[in-house]
Amino acid sequence: MAVAKEKEKERRENSVVRTFRETRAELRKVVWPSREETVRLTIVVIVVSFAIGLFLFMGDSIFLWLYTMLVDLVR
């Protein structure tokens, strides 16, 4: 019984070590973006986020105005 537990423990440890080795090998294959590309894409994300926020703000303002108009009609 003790031998089976030791083998299972070794298998788990080997599995963890193998996982770290495979992860390290995959990270070596990654093509990291250049600094210029990172800056450019960051600016794109900020501009798109601002545009979507502006669009949502305008939509919310229109719906608030319509709701206020409906409430005023009922009174």
Secondary structure, DSSP 8 states (H G I E B T S, - for coil): -HHHHHHHHHHHHHHHHHHHHHHHHHHHH-----HHHHHHHHHHHHHHHHHHHHHHHHHHHHHHHHHHHHHHHH-
